């Protein structure tokens, strides 16, 4: 997975952290969690606030 695979990342996060409300996850933790996902292969330097926000929004959609 790459940073641009927002929906795939959101699905993985919702499966790995089923009891976590993504609205309350700060971006520092979110970035760390994404980097730790199995199959994530993108550079940590390619991540910005807009990408993290998109991941968070997609994760919230997955929870609904």
PyMOL Python script that loads the backbone (N, CA, C, O; Angstrom):
from pymol import cmd

cmd.read_pdbstr("""\
ATOM      1  N   UNK A   1       0.842  -1.187   0.000  1.00  0.00           N
ATOM      2  CA  UNK A   1       0.000   0.000   0.000  1.00  0.00           C
ATOM      3  C   UNK A   1       0.877   1.236   0.000  1.00  0.00           C
ATOM      4  O   UNK A   1       2.001   1.245   0.504  1.00  0.00           O
ATOM      5  N   UNK A   2       0.318   2.264  -0.581  1.00  0.00           N
ATOM      6  CA  UNK A   2       0.978   3.564  -0.627  1.00  0.00           C
ATOM      7  C   UNK A   2       0.064   4.566   0.093  1.00  0.00           C
ATOM      8  O   UNK A   2      -1.090   4.259   0.393  1.00  0.00           O
ATOM      9  N   UNK A   3       0.590   5.758   0.364  1.00  0.00           N
ATOM     10  CA  UNK A   3      -0.206   6.785   1.040  1.00  0.00           C
ATOM     11  C   UNK A   3      -1.482   7.114   0.266  1.00  0.00           C
ATOM     12  O   UNK A   3      -2.490   7.483   0.867  1.00  0.00           O
ATOM     13  N   UNK A   4      -1.448   6.987  -1.046  1.00  0.00           N
ATOM     14  CA  UNK A   4      -2.612   7.326  -1.857  1.00  0.00           C
ATOM     15  C   UNK A   4      -3.701   6.259  -1.824  1.00  0.00           C
ATOM     16  O   UNK A   4      -4.797   6.487  -2.335  1.00  0.00           O
ATOM     17  N   UNK A   5      -3.424   5.114  -1.239  1.00  0.00           N
ATOM     18  CA  UNK A   5      -4.416   4.043  -1.110  1.00  0.00           C
ATOM     19  C   UNK A   5      -5.279   4.262   0.134  1.00  0.00           C
ATOM     20  O   UNK A   5      -5.352   3.419   1.028  1.00  0.00           O
ATOM     21  N   UNK A   6      -5.919   5.410   0.154  1.00  0.00           N
ATOM     22  CA  UNK A   6      -6.635   5.888   1.336  1.00  0.00           C
ATOM     23  C   UNK A   6      -7.706   4.902   1.798  1.00  0.00           C
ATOM     24  O   UNK A   6      -7.793   4.599   2.988  1.00  0.00           O
ATOM     25  N   UNK A   7      -8.514   4.402   0.879  1.00  0.00           N
ATOM     26  CA  UNK A   7      -9.607   3.499   1.259  1.00  0.00           C
ATOM     27  C   UNK A   7      -9.054   2.176   1.780  1.00  0.00           C
ATOM     28  O   UNK A   7      -9.545   1.652   2.780  1.00  0.00           O
ATOM     29  N   UNK A   8      -8.043   1.635   1.114  1.00  0.00           N
ATOM     30  CA  UNK A   8      -7.439   0.384   1.584  1.00  0.00           C
ATOM     31  C   UNK A   8      -6.841   0.548   2.979  1.00  0.00           C
ATOM     32  O   UNK A   8      -6.971  -0.336   3.825  1.00  0.00           O
ATOM     33  N   UNK A   9      -6.190   1.677   3.209  1.00  0.00           N
ATOM     34  CA  UNK A   9      -5.614   1.961   4.523  1.00  0.00           C
ATOM     35  C   UNK A   9      -6.730   2.041   5.564  1.00  0.00           C
ATOM     36  O   UNK A   9      -6.606   1.488   6.657  1.00  0.00           O
ATOM     37  N   UNK A  10      -7.818   2.731   5.221  1.00  0.00           N
ATOM     38  CA  UNK A  10      -8.939   2.875   6.152  1.00  0.00           C
ATOM     39  C   UNK A  10      -9.535   1.517   6.511  1.00  0.00           C
ATOM     40  O   UNK A  10      -9.877   1.272   7.668  1.00  0.00           O
ATOM     41  N   UNK A  11      -9.657   0.652   5.538  1.00  0.00           N
ATOM     42  CA  UNK A  11     -10.193  -0.694   5.791  1.00  0.00           C
ATOM     43  C   UNK A  11      -9.270  -1.454   6.742  1.00  0.00           C
ATOM     44  O   UNK A  11      -9.728  -2.073   7.703  1.00  0.00           O
ATOM     45  N   UNK A  12      -7.974  -1.402   6.468  1.00  0.00           N
ATOM     46  CA  UNK A  12      -6.997  -2.084   7.333  1.00  0.00           C
ATOM     47  C   UNK A  12      -7.054  -1.537   8.756  1.00  0.00           C
ATOM     48  O   UNK A  12      -7.032  -2.308   9.716  1.00  0.00           O
ATOM     49  N   UNK A  13      -7.128  -0.225   8.899  1.00  0.00           N
ATOM     50  CA  UNK A  13      -7.180   0.378  10.235  1.00  0.00           C
ATOM     51  C   UNK A  13      -8.459  -0.006  10.967  1.00  0.00           C
ATOM     52  O   UNK A  13      -8.429  -0.279  12.167  1.00  0.00           O
ATOM     53  N   UNK A  14      -9.581  -0.029  10.254  1.00  0.00           N
ATOM     54  CA  UNK A  14     -10.846  -0.392  10.914  1.00  0.00           C
ATOM     55  C   UNK A  14     -10.835  -1.845  11.376  1.00  0.00           C
ATOM     56  O   UNK A  14     -11.468  -2.187  12.375  1.00  0.00           O
ATOM     57  N   UNK A  15     -10.116  -2.697  10.649  1.00  0.00           N
ATOM     58  CA  UNK A  15     -10.003  -4.102  11.068  1.00  0.00           C
ATOM     59  C   UNK A  15      -9.010  -4.276  12.217  1.00  0.00           C
ATOM     60  O   UNK A  15      -9.221  -5.095  13.111  1.00  0.00           O
ATOM     61  N   UNK A  16      -7.934  -3.503  12.185  1.00  0.00           N
ATOM     62  CA  UNK A  16      -6.907  -3.640  13.222  1.00  0.00           C
ATOM     63  C   UNK A  16      -7.307  -2.958  14.535  1.00  0.00           C
ATOM     64  O   UNK A  16      -6.926  -3.409  15.616  1.00  0.00           O
ATOM     65  N   UNK A  17      -8.075  -1.871  14.433  1.00  0.00           N
ATOM     66  CA  UNK A  17      -8.492  -1.112  15.620  1.00  0.00           C
ATOM     67  C   UNK A  17     -10.017  -0.973  15.626  1.00  0.00           C
ATOM     68  O   UNK A  17     -10.532   0.137  15.488  1.00  0.00           O
ATOM     69  N   UNK A  18     -10.746  -2.083  15.786  1.00  0.00           N
ATOM     70  CA  UNK A  18     -12.211  -2.039  15.665  1.00  0.00           C
ATOM     71  C   UNK A  18     -12.913  -1.226  16.749  1.00  0.00           C
ATOM     72  O   UNK A  18     -14.030  -0.753  16.534  1.00  0.00           O
ATOM     73  N   UNK A  19     -12.291  -1.058  17.886  1.00  0.00           N
ATOM     74  CA  UNK A  19     -12.929  -0.325  18.981  1.00  0.00           C
ATOM     75  C   UNK A  19     -12.469   1.129  19.065  1.00  0.00           C
ATOM     76  O   UNK A  19     -12.771   1.819  20.038  1.00  0.00           O
ATOM     77  N   UNK A  20     -11.745   1.594  18.057  1.00  0.00           N
ATOM     78  CA  UNK A  20     -11.213   2.954  18.063  1.00  0.00           C
ATOM     79  C   UNK A  20     -12.090   3.854  17.211  1.00  0.00           C
ATOM     80  O   UNK A  20     -12.428   3.517  16.076  1.00  0.00           O
ATOM     81  N   UNK A  21     -12.456   5.003  17.768  1.00  0.00           N
ATOM     82  CA  UNK A  21     -13.209   6.002  17.011  1.00  0.00           C
ATOM     83  C   UNK A  21     -12.196   6.899  16.292  1.00  0.00           C
ATOM     84  O   UNK A  21     -11.455   7.635  16.944  1.00  0.00           O
ATOM     85  N   UNK A  22     -12.157   6.847  14.962  1.00  0.00           N
ATOM     86  CA  UNK A  22     -11.143   7.593  14.227  1.00  0.00           C
ATOM     87  C   UNK A  22     -11.220   9.108  14.415  1.00  0.00           C
ATOM     88  O   UNK A  22     -10.248   9.814  14.146  1.00  0.00           O
ATOM     89  N   UNK A  23     -12.363   9.611  14.873  1.00  0.00           N
ATOM     90  CA  UNK A  23     -12.485  11.060  15.104  1.00  0.00           C
ATOM     91  C   UNK A  23     -11.552  11.533  16.203  1.00  0.00           C
ATOM     92  O   UNK A  23     -11.192  12.709  16.251  1.00  0.00           O
ATOM     93  N   UNK A  24     -11.161  10.630  17.079  1.00  0.00           N
ATOM     94  CA  UNK A  24     -10.352  11.016  18.232  1.00  0.00           C
ATOM     95  C   UNK A  24      -8.903  10.558  18.144  1.00  0.00           C
ATOM     96  O   UNK A  24      -8.172  10.611  19.133  1.00  0.00           O
ATOM     97  N   UNK A  25      -8.486  10.109  16.964  1.00  0.00           N
ATOM     98  CA  UNK A  25      -7.099   9.685  16.760  1.00  0.00           C
ATOM     99  C   UNK A  25      -6.312  10.883  16.243  1.00  0.00           C
ATOM    100  O   UNK A  25      -6.662  11.468  15.217  1.00  0.00           O
ATOM    101  N   UNK A  26      -5.253  11.243  16.953  1.00  0.00           N
ATOM    102  CA  UNK A  26      -4.448  12.375  16.479  1.00  0.00           C
ATOM    103  C   UNK A  26      -3.576  11.937  15.297  1.00  0.00           C
ATOM    104  O   UNK A  26      -3.327  10.748  15.099  1.00  0.00           O
ATOM    105  N   UNK A  27      -3.128  12.908  14.529  1.00  0.00           N
ATOM    106  CA  UNK A  27      -2.401  12.597  13.302  1.00  0.00           C
ATOM    107  C   UNK A  27      -1.048  11.944  13.564  1.00  0.00           C
ATOM    108  O   UNK A  27      -0.564  11.185  12.724  1.00  0.00           O
ATOM    109  N   UNK A  28      -0.435  12.216  14.694  1.00  0.00           N
ATOM    110  CA  UNK A  28       0.843  11.572  15.014  1.00  0.00           C
ATOM    111  C   UNK A  28       0.636  10.066  15.177  1.00  0.00           C
ATOM    112  O   UNK A  28       1.394   9.263  14.632  1.00  0.00           O
ATOM    113  N   UNK A  29      -0.394   9.695  15.931  1.00  0.00           N
ATOM    114  CA  UNK A  29      -0.703   8.277  16.115  1.00  0.00           C
ATOM    115  C   UNK A  29      -1.165   7.639  14.808  1.00  0.00           C
ATOM    116  O   UNK A  29      -0.755   6.527  14.477  1.00  0.00           O
ATOM    117  N   UNK A  30      -2.015   8.342  14.071  1.00  0.00           N
ATOM    118  CA  UNK A  30      -2.526   7.811  12.813  1.00  0.00           C
ATOM    119  C   UNK A  30      -1.380   7.506  11.854  1.00  0.00           C
ATOM    120  O   UNK A  30      -1.360   6.444  11.230  1.00  0.00           O
ATOM    121  N   UNK A  31      -0.442   8.412  11.734  1.00  0.00           N
ATOM    122  CA  UNK A  31       0.717   8.215  10.858  1.00  0.00           C
ATOM    123  C   UNK A  31       1.505   6.977  11.290  1.00  0.00           C
ATOM    124  O   UNK A  31       1.893   6.160  10.455  1.00  0.00           O
ATOM    125  N   UNK A  32       1.736   6.844  12.589  1.00  0.00           N
ATOM    126  CA  UNK A  32       2.474   5.682  13.109  1.00  0.00           C
ATOM    127  C   UNK A  32       1.736   4.386  12.827  1.00  0.00           C
ATOM    128  O   UNK A  32       2.349   3.391  12.439  1.00  0.00           O
ATOM    129  N   UNK A  33       0.429   4.392  13.019  1.00  0.00           N
ATOM    130  CA  UNK A  33      -0.366   3.194  12.795  1.00  0.00           C
ATOM    131  C   UNK A  33      -0.335   2.785  11.332  1.00  0.00           C
ATOM    132  O   UNK A  33      -0.239   1.599  11.017  1.00  0.00           O
ATOM    133  N   UNK A  34      -0.418   3.769  10.435  1.00  0.00           N
ATOM    134  CA  UNK A  34      -0.375   3.458   8.999  1.00  0.00           C
ATOM    135  C   UNK A  34       0.987   2.873   8.637  1.00  0.00           C
ATOM    136  O   UNK A  34       1.066   1.877   7.918  1.00  0.00           O
ATOM    137  N   UNK A  35       2.042   3.482   9.127  1.00  0.00           N
ATOM    138  CA  UNK A  35       3.387   2.989   8.825  1.00  0.00           C
ATOM    139  C   UNK A  35       3.594   1.567   9.321  1.00  0.00           C
ATOM    140  O   UNK A  35       4.387   0.820   8.748  1.00  0.00           O
ATOM    141  N   UNK A  36       2.889   1.184  10.381  1.00  0.00           N
ATOM    142  CA  UNK A  36       3.042  -0.145  10.965  1.00  0.00           C
ATOM    143  C   UNK A  36       2.159  -1.207  10.300  1.00  0.00           C
ATOM    144  O   UNK A  36       2.282  -2.393  10.605  1.00  0.00           O
ATOM    145  N   UNK A  37       1.276  -0.789   9.399  1.00  0.00           N
ATOM    146  CA  UNK A  37       0.394  -1.760   8.745  1.00  0.00           C
ATOM    147  C   UNK A  37       1.193  -2.723   7.880  1.00  0.00           C
ATOM    148  O   UNK A  37       2.134  -2.336   7.188  1.00  0.00           O
ATOM    149  N   UNK A  38       0.792  -3.987   7.939  1.00  0.00           N
ATOM    150  CA  UNK A  38       1.424  -4.987   7.090  1.00  0.00           C
ATOM    151  C   UNK A  38       1.090  -4.669   5.635  1.00  0.00           C
ATOM    152  O   UNK A  38      -0.072  -4.444   5.295  1.00  0.00           O
ATOM    153  N   UNK A  39       2.083  -4.652   4.802  1.00  0.00           N
ATOM    154  CA  UNK A  39       1.863  -4.364   3.391  1.00  0.00           C
ATOM    155  C   UNK A  39       2.019  -2.907   3.019  1.00  0.00           C
ATOM    156  O   UNK A  39       1.942  -2.551   1.843  1.00  0.00           O
ATOM    157  N   UNK A  40       2.241  -2.047   4.027  1.00  0.00           N
ATOM    158  CA  UNK A  40       2.453  -0.628   3.718  1.00  0.00           C
ATOM    159  C   UNK A  40       3.914  -0.439   3.341  1.00  0.00           C
ATOM    160  O   UNK A  40       4.810  -0.789   4.110  1.00  0.00           O
ATOM    161  N   UNK A  41       4.153   0.116   2.152  1.00  0.00           N
ATOM    162  CA  UNK A  41       5.513   0.178   1.628  1.00  0.00           C
ATOM    163  C   UNK A  41       5.957   1.570   1.178  1.00  0.00           C
ATOM    164  O   UNK A  41       7.021   1.700   0.574  1.00  0.00           O
ATOM    165  N   UNK A  42       5.180   2.599   1.452  1.00  0.00           N
ATOM    166  CA  UNK A  42       5.534   3.938   0.990  1.00  0.00           C
ATOM    167  C   UNK A  42       6.486   4.619   1.967  1.00  0.00           C
ATOM    168  O   UNK A  42       6.646   4.181   3.106  1.00  0.00           O
ATOM    169  N   UNK A  43       7.099   5.671   1.514  1.00  0.00           N
ATOM    170  CA  UNK A  43       8.051   6.423   2.332  1.00  0.00           C
ATOM    171  C   UNK A  43       7.320   7.260   3.380  1.00  0.00           C
ATOM    172  O   UNK A  43       6.312   7.892   3.066  1.00  0.00           O
ATOM    173  N   UNK A  44       7.807   7.274   4.612  1.00  0.00           N
ATOM    174  CA  UNK A  44       7.197   8.119   5.641  1.00  0.00           C
ATOM    175  C   UNK A  44       7.226   9.595   5.269  1.00  0.00           C
ATOM    176  O   UNK A  44       6.377  10.365   5.718  1.00  0.00           O
ATOM    177  N   UNK A  45       8.182   9.988   4.464  1.00  0.00           N
ATOM    178  CA  UNK A  45       8.335  11.399   4.089  1.00  0.00           C
ATOM    179  C   UNK A  45       7.269  11.878   3.107  1.00  0.00           C
ATOM    180  O   UNK A  45       7.115  13.084   2.911  1.00  0.00           O
ATOM    181  N   UNK A  46       6.547  10.978   2.499  1.00  0.00           N
ATOM    182  CA  UNK A  46       5.546  11.352   1.499  1.00  0.00           C
ATOM    183  C   UNK A  46       4.187  11.645   2.111  1.00  0.00           C
ATOM    184  O   UNK A  46       3.223  11.892   1.387  1.00  0.00           O
ATOM    185  N   UNK A  47       4.099  11.623   3.412  1.00  0.00           N
ATOM    186  CA  UNK A  47       2.827  11.827   4.103  1.00  0.00           C
ATOM    187  C   UNK A  47       2.702  13.278   4.569  1.00  0.00           C
ATOM    188  O   UNK A  47       3.655  13.873   5.074  1.00  0.00           O
ATOM    189  N   UNK A  48       1.510  13.825   4.387  1.00  0.00           N
ATOM    190  CA  UNK A  48       1.215  15.163   4.878  1.00  0.00           C
ATOM    191  C   UNK A  48      -0.131  15.185   5.569  1.00  0.00           C
ATOM    192  O   UNK A  48      -0.834  14.176   5.631  1.00  0.00           O
ATOM    193  N   UNK A  49      -0.475  16.341   6.084  1.00  0.00           N
ATOM    194  CA  UNK A  49      -1.719  16.483   6.839  1.00  0.00           C
ATOM    195  C   UNK A  49      -2.943  16.173   5.977  1.00  0.00           C
ATOM    196  O   UNK A  49      -3.907  15.588   6.471  1.00  0.00           O
ATOM    197  N   UNK A  50      -2.922  16.553   4.709  1.00  0.00           N
ATOM    198  CA  UNK A  50      -4.079  16.293   3.839  1.00  0.00           C
ATOM    199  C   UNK A  50      -4.298  14.803   3.627  1.00  0.00           C
ATOM    200  O   UNK A  50      -5.441  14.346   3.586  1.00  0.00           O
ATOM    201  N   UNK A  51      -3.234  14.050   3.494  1.00  0.00           N
ATOM    202  CA  UNK A  51      -3.365  12.602   3.329  1.00  0.00           C
ATOM    203  C   UNK A  51      -3.914  11.976   4.604  1.00  0.00           C
ATOM    204  O   UNK A  51      -4.801  11.124   4.551  1.00  0.00           O
ATOM    205  N   UNK A  52      -3.390  12.395   5.742  1.00  0.00           N
ATOM    206  CA  UNK A  52      -3.878  11.848   7.016  1.00  0.00           C
ATOM    207  C   UNK A  52      -5.351  12.188   7.224  1.00  0.00           C
ATOM    208  O   UNK A  52      -6.124  11.368   7.720  1.00  0.00           O
ATOM    209  N   UNK A  53      -5.725  13.393   6.842  1.00  0.00           N
ATOM    210  CA  UNK A  53      -7.128  13.793   6.959  1.00  0.00           C
ATOM    211  C   UNK A  53      -8.013  12.930   6.057  1.00  0.00           C
ATOM    212  O   UNK A  53      -9.099  12.518   6.464  1.00  0.00           O
ATOM    213  N   UNK A  54      -7.556  12.660   4.850  1.00  0.00           N
ATOM    214  CA  UNK A  54      -8.317  11.805   3.927  1.00  0.00           C
ATOM    215  C   UNK A  54      -8.450  10.393   4.474  1.00  0.00           C
ATOM    216  O   UNK A  54      -9.509   9.777   4.359  1.00  0.00           O
ATOM    217  N   UNK A  55      -7.376   9.877   5.069  1.00  0.00           N
ATOM    218  CA  UNK A  55      -7.425   8.542   5.675  1.00  0.00           C
ATOM    219  C   UNK A  55      -8.419   8.528   6.830  1.00  0.00           C
ATOM    220  O   UNK A  55      -9.217   7.600   6.959  1.00  0.00           O
ATOM    221  N   UNK A  56      -8.367   9.545   7.658  1.00  0.00           N
ATOM    222  CA  UNK A  56      -9.281   9.633   8.795  1.00  0.00           C
ATOM    223  C   UNK A  56     -10.735   9.690   8.326  1.00  0.00           C
ATOM    224  O   UNK A  56     -11.597   9.031   8.907  1.00  0.00           O
ATOM    225  N   UNK A  57     -11.011  10.464   7.292  1.00  0.00           N
ATOM    226  CA  UNK A  57     -12.375  10.567   6.767  1.00  0.00           C
ATOM    227  C   UNK A  57     -12.838   9.225   6.185  1.00  0.00           C
ATOM    228  O   UNK A  57     -13.976   8.808   6.401  1.00  0.00           O
ATOM    229  N   UNK A  58     -11.958   8.561   5.454  1.00  0.00           N
ATOM    230  CA  UNK A  58     -12.305   7.262   4.883  1.00  0.00           C
ATOM    231  C   UNK A  58     -12.540   6.231   5.991  1.00  0.00           C
ATOM    232  O   UNK A  58     -13.422   5.380   5.878  1.00  0.00           O
ATOM    233  N   UNK A  59     -11.755   6.314   7.044  1.00  0.00           N
ATOM    234  CA  UNK A  59     -11.923   5.403   8.179  1.00  0.00           C
ATOM    235  C   UNK A  59     -13.285   5.637   8.839  1.00  0.00           C
ATOM    236  O   UNK A  59     -13.972   4.685   9.210  1.00  0.00           O
ATOM    237  N   UNK A  60     -13.668   6.897   8.981  1.00  0.00           N
ATOM    238  CA  UNK A  60     -14.981   7.202   9.559  1.00  0.00           C
ATOM    239  C   UNK A  60     -16.099   6.647   8.672  1.00  0.00           C
ATOM    240  O   UNK A  60     -17.104   6.150   9.180  1.00  0.00           O
ATOM    241  N   UNK A  61     -15.926   6.730   7.360  1.00  0.00           N
ATOM    242  CA  UNK A  61     -16.912   6.155   6.439  1.00  0.00           C
ATOM    243  C   UNK A  61     -16.991   4.639   6.618  1.00  0.00           C
ATOM    244  O   UNK A  61     -18.076   4.061   6.564  1.00  0.00           O
ATOM    245  N   UNK A  62     -15.853   4.004   6.828  1.00  0.00           N
ATOM    246  CA  UNK A  62     -15.837   2.547   7.046  1.00  0.00           C
ATOM    247  C   UNK A  62     -16.573   2.165   8.320  1.00  0.00           C
ATOM    248  O   UNK A  62     -17.199   1.107   8.384  1.00  0.00           O
ATOM    249  N   UNK A  63     -16.503   3.013   9.325  1.00  0.00           N
ATOM    250  CA  UNK A  63     -17.156   2.718  10.602  1.00  0.00           C
ATOM    251  C   UNK A  63     -18.671   2.829  10.508  1.00  0.00           C
ATOM    252  O   UNK A  63     -19.388   2.217  11.300  1.00  0.00           O
ATOM    253  N   UNK A  64     -19.163   3.598   9.555  1.00  0.00           N
ATOM    254  CA  UNK A  64     -20.616   3.797   9.408  1.00  0.00           C
ATOM    255  C   UNK A  64     -21.306   2.682   8.745  1.00  0.00           C
ATOM    256  O   UNK A  64     -22.523   2.729   8.563  1.00  0.00           O
TER     257      UNK A  64
END
""", "prot")
cmd.dss("prot")
cmd.show_as("cartoon", "prot")
cmd.util.cbc("prot")
cmd.orient("prot")
